[in-house]
């Protein structure tokens, strides 16, 4: 179980997940995005099309959400999502579906995963399955340095 300050804050924002990890079609993803970001909507639609149950919260300013989630400045992107049941994970930015599947099947002891910025070819950014970019693992402590979780396009 997560024992991080962000978990209580995010739970207070009514984040829920209703199924066992890895059961696509039953796993809930809660997305926090700005109402005017088209690429965030494309990513959200793709996650839903992949079979996840998606709840969207449009927020004018995501800085408080990112701070609560403990997303380092250099790992931030245009939207933040949460996935999971008993153990919740942060999905920061244009995380590919394959990385989400890996996260939910392996259930590593990390806070979440991030695709910083808005890499061309990532999911929501002109998706190209051969695009190469790194998905980073966010450690449990804010002082933990992000580490590569997987690389796409290989």
C-alpha positions as CSV (number, residue, x, y, z in Angstrom):
1,X,0.0,0.0,0.0
2,X,1.2,3.5,-0.7
3,X,2.0,5.5,2.3
4,X,2.6,8.8,0.6
5,X,1.1,12.2,1.3
6,X,-0.1,12.4,-2.3
7,X,-2.3,9.3,-1.9
8,X,-4.5,10.9,0.7
9,X,-4.8,14.1,-1.3
10,X,-5.7,12.3,-4.5
11,X,-8.2,10.1,-2.7
12,X,-9.7,13.3,-1.3
13,X,-10.2,14.3,-5.0
14,X,-12.5,11.2,-5.3
15,X,-10.2,9.1,-7.4
16,X,-11.6,5.6,-7.5
17,X,-10.6,2.3,-9.2
18,X,-13.0,-0.6,-9.2
19,X,-11.2,-3.7,-10.5
20,X,-8.1,-5.9,-10.1
21,X,-5.0,-4.5,-11.6
22,X,-4.4,-5.6,-15.2
23,X,-8.0,-6.4,-16.0
24,X,-8.4,-4.1,-19.0
25,X,-12.1,-3.1,-19.3
26,X,-12.5,-3.0,-15.6
27,X,-9.5,-1.0,-14.5
28,X,-10.3,2.7,-13.9
29,X,-8.1,5.5,-15.0
30,X,-8.8,9.0,-13.6
31,X,-7.3,11.7,-15.8
32,X,-6.7,15.3,-14.8
33,X,-6.2,17.6,-17.8
34,X,-7.0,21.1,-18.9
35,X,-10.2,21.5,-20.8
36,X,-8.6,23.0,-23.9
37,X,-5.8,20.4,-24.5
38,X,-6.6,18.4,-27.6
39,X,-3.7,16.0,-27.3
40,X,-4.8,15.1,-23.7
41,X,-8.2,14.3,-25.1
42,X,-6.7,12.1,-27.8
43,X,-4.7,10.2,-25.2
44,X,-7.7,9.8,-22.9
45,X,-9.8,8.5,-25.8
46,X,-7.1,6.0,-26.7
47,X,-7.0,4.7,-23.1
48,X,-10.7,4.3,-23.1
49,X,-10.7,2.6,-26.6
50,X,-8.1,0.1,-25.1
51,X,-10.7,-1.0,-22.7
52,X,-10.0,1.0,-19.5
53,X,-12.8,2.8,-17.7
54,X,-11.9,6.5,-17.8
55,X,-13.1,9.4,-15.6
56,X,-11.9,12.8,-16.7
57,X,-11.6,15.9,-14.5
58,X,-10.9,19.1,-16.4
59,X,-8.9,21.5,-14.3
60,X,-7.7,25.0,-15.2
61,X,-4.4,24.6,-13.3
62,X,-2.7,21.2,-12.8
63,X,0.2,22.4,-10.7
64,X,-1.5,21.4,-7.4
65,X,-2.3,17.9,-8.8
66,X,1.3,17.4,-10.0
67,X,2.7,18.6,-6.7
68,X,0.4,16.3,-4.7
69,X,1.4,13.4,-6.9
70,X,5.1,14.2,-6.4
71,X,5.8,14.5,-10.1
72,X,9.3,16.1,-10.4
73,X,9.4,19.3,-12.6
74,X,11.6,17.6,-15.2
75,X,9.1,14.7,-15.5
76,X,6.0,16.7,-16.0
77,X,3.8,16.7,-19.1
78,X,0.4,18.1,-20.0
79,X,-1.9,15.7,-18.0
80,X,-1.7,13.5,-15.0
81,X,-3.7,10.3,-14.4
82,X,-4.1,7.7,-11.7
83,X,-4.6,4.0,-12.2
84,X,-5.1,1.1,-9.8
85,X,-7.1,-0.3,-7.0
86,X,-5.4,-1.1,-3.7
87,X,-2.2,0.4,-5.1
88,X,-2.5,3.5,-7.2
89,X,0.0,4.5,-9.7
90,X,0.6,7.9,-11.4
91,X,0.6,8.1,-15.2
92,X,2.2,11.4,-16.2
93,X,1.9,12.5,-19.8
94,X,1.6,10.6,-23.0
95,X,2.3,7.1,-21.5
96,X,1.8,4.4,-24.1
97,X,-0.7,1.6,-23.5
98,X,2.1,-1.0,-23.5
99,X,3.8,0.7,-20.6
100,X,0.5,0.8,-18.7
101,X,0.1,-2.9,-19.3
102,X,3.6,-3.6,-18.1
103,X,3.1,-1.4,-15.0
104,X,-0.2,-3.2,-14.1
105,X,1.1,-6.7,-14.7
106,X,4.5,-6.3,-12.9
107,X,3.2,-3.9,-10.2
108,X,6.6,-2.6,-9.3
109,X,7.3,-0.7,-6.0
110,X,7.3,2.7,-7.6
111,X,5.1,5.8,-7.5
112,X,4.2,5.7,-11.2
113,X,5.5,6.3,-14.7
114,X,6.1,9.3,-16.8
115,X,6.7,10.4,-20.4
116,X,8.0,14.0,-19.8
117,X,7.1,16.7,-22.3
118,X,5.1,15.9,-25.4
119,X,7.3,13.6,-27.6
120,X,6.3,13.5,-31.2
121,X,4.9,10.1,-32.1
122,X,3.7,9.4,-28.6
123,X,0.1,8.4,-27.9
124,X,-1.9,11.6,-28.4
125,X,1.0,13.3,-30.3
126,X,0.5,11.9,-33.8
127,X,0.9,8.4,-32.6
128,X,3.6,6.4,-34.4
129,X,4.4,3.0,-33.0
130,X,7.9,3.3,-34.2
131,X,8.6,6.6,-32.4
132,X,11.4,6.3,-29.9
133,X,11.2,7.9,-26.5
134,X,11.7,6.8,-22.9
135,X,9.1,6.1,-20.2
136,X,10.5,6.8,-16.8
137,X,9.7,5.1,-13.5
138,X,9.1,7.6,-10.6
139,X,10.5,6.3,-7.4
140,X,8.6,6.2,-4.1
141,X,10.5,9.1,-2.5
142,X,10.5,12.6,-4.1
143,X,14.3,12.5,-3.8
144,X,14.5,9.3,-5.9
145,X,15.9,9.9,-9.4
146,X,13.6,8.8,-12.2
147,X,14.9,5.7,-14.0
148,X,14.1,4.3,-17.4
149,X,11.0,2.0,-17.2
150,X,10.9,1.1,-20.9
151,X,11.8,2.6,-24.3
152,X,9.4,2.6,-27.1
153,X,10.1,2.0,-30.8
154,X,12.6,-0.7,-30.2
